[in-house]
Amino acid sequence: MTKDRLVAVENDLFSVADRIRSIDGRYRVFYNTGRGKFEVRSADDDSLQATIPYDRLDSRAVDYVRKTRIERIDEILAEIEHENAVAEKKAIEKAATQAVGNLRL
């Protein structure tokens, strides 16, 4: 098993680490060599704040960190509930259509 090693990202081509730090001054970006992922950690206690779901640091990472901040939890939960409601409605409509189709056989 490969042991995770965190490599600090301080200077990158697009200044993504600086842009993430501007979202919250406590944020620091690391590359986790064991997981092969970029991580945002708190400088206060080294706690993991986010794992970047992309294989490189670019503007998507900044958008992701901004979008997933805990301060947005109510908005995020509302988005999840809305998406679940839409998916449920589609599933019910599909089941009803299939049921009606089966009645015609």
DSSP file (Angstrom, degrees, kcal/mol; ACC not computed):
  #  RESIDUE AA STRUCTURE BP1 BP2  ACC     N-H-->O    O-->H-N    N-H-->O    O-->H-N    TCO  KAPPA ALPHA  PHI   PSI    X-CA   Y-CA   Z-CA
    1    1 A M              0   0    0      0, 0.0     2,-0.4     0, 0.0    33,-0.0   0.000 360.0 360.0 360.0 132.7    0.0    0.0    0.0
    2    2 A T        -     0   0    0     32,-0.1     2,-0.3     1,-0.1     3,-0.0  -0.633 360.0-128.6 -80.7 130.0    1.4    3.4   -1.0
    3    3 A K        -     0   0    0     -2,-0.4     2,-0.2     1,-0.1    -1,-0.1  -0.618  26.7-113.0 -79.1 134.3    1.6    5.9    1.9
    4    4 A D        -     0   0    0     -2,-0.3     2,-0.4    29,-0.1    -1,-0.1  -0.456  34.3-172.8 -66.7 133.6    0.0    9.2    1.2
    5    5 A R        -     0   0    0     -2,-0.2    28,-2.9     2,-0.0     2,-0.5  -0.999  14.7-141.8-129.3 131.1    2.4   12.1    0.9
    6    6 A L  E     -A   32   0A   0     -2,-0.4     2,-0.6    26,-0.2    26,-0.2  -0.812  11.9-166.4 -97.4 126.0    1.2   15.6    0.7
    7    7 A V  E     -A   31   0A   0     24,-2.3    24,-2.6    -2,-0.5     2,-0.1  -0.953  24.0-125.1-111.7 119.5    3.2   17.9   -1.6
    8    8 A A  E     -A   30   0A   0     -2,-0.6     2,-0.7    22,-0.2    22,-0.3  -0.380  14.1-149.9 -65.1 136.5    2.4   21.6   -1.1
    9    9 A V  E     +A   29   0A   0     20,-2.9    20,-0.5     1,-0.2     3,-0.1  -0.928  36.9 146.9-107.3 107.7    1.3   23.5   -4.3
   10   10 A E        +     0   0    0     -2,-0.7     2,-0.5     1,-0.3    -1,-0.2   0.742  65.2  34.0-111.6 -34.6    2.4   27.0   -3.9
   11   11 A N        +     0   0    0      6,-0.1    -1,-0.3     7,-0.0     2,-0.3  -0.965  69.1 163.3-127.5 114.1    3.2   28.2   -7.4
   12   12 A D    >   -     0   0    0     -2,-0.5     3,-1.7    -3,-0.1     6,-0.1  -0.889  49.3-102.9-129.1 163.4    1.3   26.9  -10.3
   13   13 A L  T 3  S+     0   0    0     -2,-0.3    -1,-0.1     1,-0.3    45,-0.1   0.835 119.3  32.5 -53.7 -43.1    0.9   28.0  -13.9
   14   14 A F  T 3  S-     0   0    0     43,-0.2    -1,-0.3    -3,-0.0     5,-0.1   0.234 107.0-116.0-102.9  13.3   -2.5   29.6  -13.5
   15   15 A S    <>  +     0   0    0     -3,-1.7     4,-2.3     1,-0.1     5,-0.2   0.823  63.4 149.7  56.3  34.3   -2.1   30.8   -9.9
   16   16 A V  H  >  +     0   0    0      2,-0.2     4,-2.7     1,-0.2     5,-0.2   0.911  67.1  54.3 -63.9 -43.0   -4.9   28.4   -8.9
   17   17 A A  H  > S+     0   0    0      1,-0.2     4,-2.2     2,-0.2    -1,-0.2   0.912 111.1  46.0 -59.3 -41.8   -3.5   27.9   -5.4
   18   18 A D  H  > S+     0   0    0      2,-0.2     4,-1.7     1,-0.2    -1,-0.2   0.896 112.0  50.8 -66.1 -39.9   -3.5   31.6   -4.8
   19   19 A R  H  X S+     0   0    0     -4,-2.3     4,-0.7     2,-0.2    -2,-0.2   0.875 111.3  48.0 -67.2 -36.3   -7.0   32.0   -6.2
   20   20 A I  H >X S+     0   0    0     -4,-2.7     4,-1.2     1,-0.2     3,-0.9   0.899 109.5  53.4 -68.6 -40.1   -8.2   29.2   -3.9
   21   21 A R  H 3< S+     0   0    0     -4,-2.2     6,-0.3     1,-0.2    -2,-0.2   0.824 101.6  60.1 -62.7 -30.7   -6.4   30.9   -1.0
   22   22 A S  H 3< S+     0   0    0     -4,-1.7    -1,-0.2     1,-0.2     3,-0.2   0.748  98.1  58.7 -70.6 -21.6   -8.3   34.1   -1.8
   23   23 A I  H << S-     0   0    0     -3,-0.9     2,-0.3    -4,-0.7    -1,-0.2   0.911 132.5  -1.9 -68.4 -43.3  -11.6   32.3   -1.2
   24   24 A D    ><  -     0   0    0     -4,-1.2     3,-2.2     3,-0.1    -1,-0.3  -0.918  66.8-141.7-150.8 120.5  -10.5   31.5    2.3
   25   25 A G  T 3  S+     0   0    0     -2,-0.3    -4,-0.1     1,-0.3    -3,-0.1   0.664 101.3  60.3 -59.1 -17.5   -7.1   32.6    3.7
   26   26 A R  T 3  S+     0   0    0     16,-0.1    17,-2.8    17,-0.1    -1,-0.3   0.645  82.0 106.2 -84.1 -15.2   -6.8   29.3    5.6
   27   27 A Y  E <   + B   0  42A   0     -3,-2.2     2,-0.3    -6,-0.3    15,-0.2  -0.425  44.7 179.8 -72.4 136.6   -7.0   27.1    2.5
   28   28 A R  E     - B   0  41A   0     13,-2.3    13,-3.0    -2,-0.2     2,-0.4  -0.989  20.2-134.7-133.1 143.4   -3.9   25.5    1.2
   29   29 A V  E     +AB   9  40A   0    -20,-0.5   -20,-2.9    -2,-0.3     2,-0.3  -0.832  26.4 174.0-103.8 135.9   -3.6   23.2   -1.9
   30   30 A F  E     -AB   8  39A   0      9,-2.8     9,-3.2    -2,-0.4     2,-0.6  -0.944  29.5-131.9-133.6 154.5   -1.7   19.9   -1.8
   31   31 A Y  E     -AB   7  38A   0    -24,-2.6   -24,-2.3    -2,-0.3     2,-0.8  -0.962  20.3-146.5-105.7 122.5   -1.1   17.1   -4.2
   32   32 A N  E  >> -AB   6  37A   0      5,-3.4     4,-2.1    -2,-0.6     5,-1.2  -0.793   9.4-166.2 -90.2 107.5   -1.7   13.7   -2.4
   33   33 A T  T  45S+     0   0    0    -28,-2.9    -1,-0.2    -2,-0.8   -29,-0.1   0.811  84.5  53.4 -67.5 -30.6    0.8   11.4   -4.1
   34   34 A G  T  45S+     0   0    0    -29,-0.3    -1,-0.2     1,-0.2   -32,-0.1   0.876 120.3  31.1 -71.2 -38.0   -0.9    8.2   -2.7
   35   35 A R  T  45S-     0   0    0      2,-0.2    -2,-0.2   -30,-0.1    -1,-0.2   0.625  99.2-131.3 -94.5 -16.7   -4.3    9.1   -4.0
   36   36 A G  T  <5 +     0   0    0     -4,-2.1     2,-0.3     1,-0.3    -3,-0.2   0.857  67.3 119.4  67.5  34.1   -3.1   11.0   -7.1
   37   37 A K  E   < -B   32   0A   0     -5,-1.2    -5,-3.4    16,-0.0     2,-0.4  -0.933  66.5-119.4-132.4 151.8   -5.5   13.8   -6.2
   38   38 A F  E     -B   31   0A   0     14,-0.5    14,-2.4    16,-0.4     2,-0.4  -0.743  35.4-166.2 -85.6 139.7   -5.3   17.5   -5.4
   39   39 A E  E     -BC  30  51A   0     -9,-3.2    -9,-2.8    -2,-0.4     2,-0.5  -0.954  18.7-143.9-129.4 147.1   -6.6   18.4   -2.0
   40   40 A V  E     -BC  29  50A   0     10,-3.1     9,-3.4    -2,-0.4    10,-1.6  -0.956  28.8-179.3-108.4 125.2   -7.6   21.6   -0.2
   41   41 A R  E     -BC  28  48A   0    -13,-3.0   -13,-2.3    -2,-0.5     2,-0.4  -0.878  30.0-108.5-125.6 155.8   -6.7   21.6    3.4
   42   42 A S  E  >  -B   27   0A   0      5,-2.4     4,-2.1    -2,-0.3   -15,-0.2  -0.673  14.2-148.0 -83.2 132.8   -7.1   24.1    6.3
   43   43 A A  T  4 S+     0   0    0    -17,-2.8    -1,-0.1    -2,-0.4   -16,-0.1   0.743  94.3  66.5 -68.9 -22.4   -3.9   25.7    7.5
   44   44 A D  T  4 S-     0   0    0    -18,-0.2    -1,-0.2     1,-0.1   -17,-0.0   0.950 129.8  -8.2 -64.3 -50.9   -5.5   25.8   11.0
   45   45 A D  T  4 S-     0   0    0      2,-0.1    -2,-0.2    -3,-0.1    -1,-0.1   0.244  90.3-111.5-136.3  12.5   -5.6   22.1   11.6
   46   46 A D     <  +     0   0    0     -4,-2.1     2,-0.2     1,-0.2    -3,-0.1   0.681  61.7 159.9  62.6  19.7   -4.7   20.4    8.3
   47   47 A S        -     0   0    0     -5,-0.2    -5,-2.4     1,-0.1     2,-0.4  -0.485  48.1-106.3 -75.1 143.8   -8.2   19.1    8.0
   48   48 A L  E     +C   41   0A   0     -7,-0.2    -7,-0.2    -2,-0.2     3,-0.1  -0.540  39.0 173.9 -70.3 124.9   -9.4   18.1    4.5
   49   49 A Q  E     -     0   0A   0     -9,-3.4     2,-0.3     1,-0.4    -8,-0.2   0.759  64.3 -12.3-100.8 -35.7  -11.7   20.7    3.1
   50   50 A A  E     -C   40   0A   0    -10,-1.6   -10,-3.1     2,-0.0     2,-0.6  -0.965  50.0-137.7-164.2 147.8  -12.2   19.3   -0.5
   51   51 A T  E     -C   39   0A   0     -2,-0.3   -12,-0.2   -12,-0.2    -3,-0.0  -0.970  33.7-126.5-107.7 121.8  -10.7   16.8   -2.9
   52   52 A I        -     0   0    0    -14,-2.4   -14,-0.5    -2,-0.6     9,-0.1  -0.527  12.0-150.5 -70.9 124.9  -10.5   18.3   -6.3
   53   53 A P        +     0   0    0      0, 0.0     2,-0.3     0, 0.0    -1,-0.1   0.237  69.4  84.4 -84.1  17.3  -12.3   16.0   -8.8
   54   54 A Y  S    S-     0   0    0    -16,-0.1   -16,-0.4     2,-0.1    -2,-0.1  -0.839  78.3-129.6-118.5 155.5  -10.1   17.0  -11.7
   55   55 A D  S    S+     0   0    0     -2,-0.3     2,-0.3   -18,-0.1    -1,-0.1   0.499  90.9  34.0 -84.5  -2.4   -6.7   15.7  -12.7
   56   56 A R  S    S-     0   0    0    -18,-0.0     2,-0.7     2,-0.0     5,-0.1  -0.977  85.9-105.0-145.9 160.4   -5.1   19.2  -13.0
   57   57 A L        +     0   0    0     -2,-0.3     2,-0.2     3,-0.1   -43,-0.2  -0.774  60.4 126.9 -89.1 119.0   -5.4   22.5  -11.4
   58   58 A D  S >> S-     0   0    0     -2,-0.7     3,-1.4   -42,-0.1     4,-1.1  -0.821  76.9 -63.6-151.6-168.1   -7.4   25.0  -13.4
   59   59 A S  H 3> S+     0   0    0      1,-0.3     4,-2.4    -2,-0.2     5,-0.2   0.770 125.2  66.5 -61.3 -25.1  -10.3   27.4  -13.1
   60   60 A R  H 3> S+     0   0    0      1,-0.2     4,-2.7     2,-0.2    -1,-0.3   0.882  98.1  53.6 -61.2 -36.9  -12.7   24.4  -12.6
   61   61 A A  H <> S+     0   0    0     -3,-1.4     4,-2.5     2,-0.2    -1,-0.2   0.908 108.6  48.3 -64.6 -41.7  -10.9   23.7   -9.3
   62   62 A V  H  X S+     0   0    0     -4,-1.1     4,-2.4     2,-0.2    -2,-0.2   0.936 113.3  47.3 -63.5 -46.3  -11.5   27.3   -8.1
   63   63 A D  H  X S+     0   0    0     -4,-2.4     4,-2.6     1,-0.2    -2,-0.2   0.900 111.7  51.6 -60.8 -41.6  -15.2   27.1   -9.1
   64   64 A Y  H  X S+     0   0    0     -4,-2.7     4,-2.1     2,-0.2    -2,-0.2   0.925 110.9  46.4 -62.1 -46.9  -15.4   23.7   -7.3
   65   65 A V  H  < S+     0   0    0     -4,-2.5     4,-0.4     1,-0.2    -1,-0.2   0.917 114.4  48.0 -63.6 -43.1  -14.0   25.0   -4.1
   66   66 A R  H >< S+     0   0    0     -4,-2.4     3,-0.8     1,-0.2    -2,-0.2   0.915 113.5  47.9 -62.7 -42.9  -16.2   28.1   -4.2
   67   67 A K  H 3< S+     0   0    0     -4,-2.6    -1,-0.2     1,-0.2    -2,-0.2   0.834 112.3  47.8 -68.6 -33.7  -19.3   26.0   -4.9
   68   68 A T  T 3< S+     0   0    0     -4,-2.1    -1,-0.2    -5,-0.2    -2,-0.2   0.305  77.0 133.5 -96.4  10.2  -18.7   23.4   -2.2
   69   69 A R    X   -     0   0    0     -3,-0.8     3,-2.2    -4,-0.4    -3,-0.0  -0.314  64.9-122.7 -60.8 143.4  -17.9   25.8    0.7
   70   70 A I  G >  S+     0   0    0      1,-0.3     3,-2.0     2,-0.2     4,-0.2   0.766 108.3  70.9 -59.3 -27.8  -19.8   24.9    3.9
   71   71 A E  G 3  S+     0   0    0      1,-0.3    -1,-0.3     2,-0.1     3,-0.3   0.703  96.8  53.1 -63.8 -17.0  -21.3   28.4    4.0
   72   72 A R  G <> S+     0   0    0     -3,-2.2     4,-2.9     1,-0.2    -1,-0.3   0.211  72.9 116.6 -99.5  14.2  -23.4   27.3    1.0
   73   73 A I  H <> S+     0   0    0     -3,-2.0     4,-2.8     1,-0.2     5,-0.2   0.863  74.7  50.0 -56.4 -41.4  -24.7   24.1    2.7
   74   74 A D  H  > S+     0   0    0     -3,-0.3     4,-2.0    -4,-0.2    -1,-0.2   0.917 114.1  45.1 -63.8 -41.7  -28.4   25.2    2.6
   75   75 A E  H  > S+     0   0    0     -3,-0.3     4,-2.2     2,-0.2    -2,-0.2   0.900 113.5  50.1 -67.4 -40.8  -28.2   26.1   -1.1
   76   76 A I  H  X S+     0   0    0     -4,-2.9     4,-2.3     2,-0.2    -2,-0.2   0.926 110.8  48.9 -63.7 -45.0  -26.3   22.8   -1.8
   77   77 A L  H  X S+     0   0    0     -4,-2.8     4,-2.6    -5,-0.2    -1,-0.2   0.883 110.0  52.0 -63.1 -38.1  -29.0   20.8    0.0
   78   78 A A  H  X S+     0   0    0     -4,-2.0     4,-2.4    -5,-0.2    -1,-0.2   0.902 109.2  50.2 -64.1 -40.7  -31.7   22.6   -1.8
   79   79 A E  H  X S+     0   0    0     -4,-2.2     4,-2.6     2,-0.2    -2,-0.2   0.919 111.5  48.4 -62.4 -43.1  -30.1   21.8   -5.1
   80   80 A I  H  X S+     0   0    0     -4,-2.3     4,-2.6     2,-0.2    -2,-0.2   0.931 111.9  48.6 -62.9 -46.2  -29.8   18.1   -4.1
   81   81 A E  H  X S+     0   0    0     -4,-2.6     4,-2.3     2,-0.2    -1,-0.2   0.897 111.8  49.8 -61.6 -40.6  -33.4   18.0   -3.1
   82   82 A H  H  X S+     0   0    0     -4,-2.4     4,-2.4     2,-0.2    -2,-0.2   0.938 111.8  47.3 -63.2 -47.2  -34.5   19.6   -6.3
   83   83 A E  H  X S+     0   0    0     -4,-2.6     4,-2.5     1,-0.2    -2,-0.2   0.887 111.9  50.7 -62.8 -38.9  -32.5   17.2   -8.4
   84   84 A N  H  X S+     0   0    0     -4,-2.6     4,-2.5     2,-0.2    -1,-0.2   0.900 110.1  49.9 -64.9 -40.0  -33.9   14.2   -6.4
   85   85 A A  H  X S+     0   0    0     -4,-2.3     4,-2.5     2,-0.2    -2,-0.2   0.908 111.4  48.4 -64.8 -42.2  -37.4   15.5   -7.0
   86   86 A V  H  X S+     0   0    0     -4,-2.4     4,-2.3     2,-0.2    -2,-0.2   0.930 113.2  47.7 -63.1 -45.5  -36.9   15.8  -10.7
   87   87 A A  H  X S+     0   0    0     -4,-2.5     4,-2.2     1,-0.2    -2,-0.2   0.895 112.1  49.9 -63.3 -40.6  -35.4   12.3  -10.9
   88   88 A E  H  X S+     0   0    0     -4,-2.5     4,-2.4     2,-0.2    -1,-0.2   0.914 109.9  50.4 -64.4 -43.0  -38.2   10.9   -8.9
   89   89 A K  H  X S+     0   0    0     -4,-2.5     4,-2.5     1,-0.2    -2,-0.2   0.913 111.2  48.7 -61.7 -43.2  -40.8   12.6  -11.1
   90   90 A K  H  X S+     0   0    0     -4,-2.3     4,-2.5     1,-0.2    -1,-0.2   0.894 111.0  50.6 -63.4 -40.1  -39.1   11.2  -14.2
   91   91 A A  H  X S+     0   0    0     -4,-2.2     4,-2.4     2,-0.2    -2,-0.2   0.899 111.5  47.6 -65.4 -40.7  -39.0    7.7  -12.7
   92   92 A I  H  X S+     0   0    0     -4,-2.4     4,-2.6     2,-0.2    -2,-0.2   0.922 112.3  49.2 -65.9 -43.9  -42.7    7.8  -11.9
   93   93 A E  H  X S+     0   0    0     -4,-2.5     4,-2.3     2,-0.2    -2,-0.2   0.903 112.1  48.7 -62.0 -41.0  -43.6    9.1  -15.3
   94   94 A K  H  X S+     0   0    0     -4,-2.5     4,-2.4     2,-0.2    -2,-0.2   0.919 112.1  48.2 -64.8 -43.9  -41.5    6.3  -16.9
   95   95 A A  H  X S+     0   0    0     -4,-2.4     4,-2.3     1,-0.2    -2,-0.2   0.896 112.3  49.5 -64.2 -39.8  -43.1    3.6  -14.7
   96   96 A A  H  X S+     0   0    0     -4,-2.6     4,-2.5     2,-0.2    -2,-0.2   0.915 110.9  49.4 -65.6 -41.9  -46.6    5.0  -15.5
   97   97 A T  H  X S+     0   0    0     -4,-2.3     4,-2.3     1,-0.2    -2,-0.2   0.910 112.6  47.6 -62.7 -43.1  -45.8    5.0  -19.3
   98   98 A Q  H  X S+     0   0    0     -4,-2.4     4,-2.1     2,-0.2    -1,-0.2   0.892 111.2  51.3 -65.2 -39.1  -44.5    1.4  -19.1
   99   99 A A  H  X S+     0   0    0     -4,-2.3     4,-1.4     2,-0.2    -2,-0.2   0.919 111.3  46.9 -64.1 -43.7  -47.6    0.3  -17.1
  100  100 A V  H  X S+     0   0    0     -4,-2.5     4,-1.1     1,-0.2    -1,-0.2   0.909 111.5  52.3 -63.9 -41.7  -49.9    1.8  -19.6
  101  101 A G  H  < S+     0   0    0     -4,-2.3     4,-0.4     1,-0.2     3,-0.3   0.872 107.5  51.7 -61.7 -38.0  -47.9    0.2  -22.4
  102  102 A N  H >< S+     0   0    0     -4,-2.1     3,-0.6     1,-0.2    -1,-0.2   0.794 103.6  58.9 -69.6 -29.1  -48.2   -3.2  -20.7
  103  103 A L  H 3< S+     0   0    0     -4,-1.4    -1,-0.2     1,-0.2    -2,-0.2   0.816  99.9  57.5 -69.1 -29.6  -52.0   -2.8  -20.4
  104  104 A R  T 3<        0   0    0     -4,-1.1    -1,-0.2    -3,-0.3    -2,-0.2   0.642 360.0 360.0 -77.4 -14.5  -52.3   -2.5  -24.2
  105  105 A L    <         0   0    0     -3,-0.6    -1,-0.3    -4,-0.4    -2,-0.1   0.505 360.0 360.0 -73.8 360.0  -50.7   -5.8  -24.8
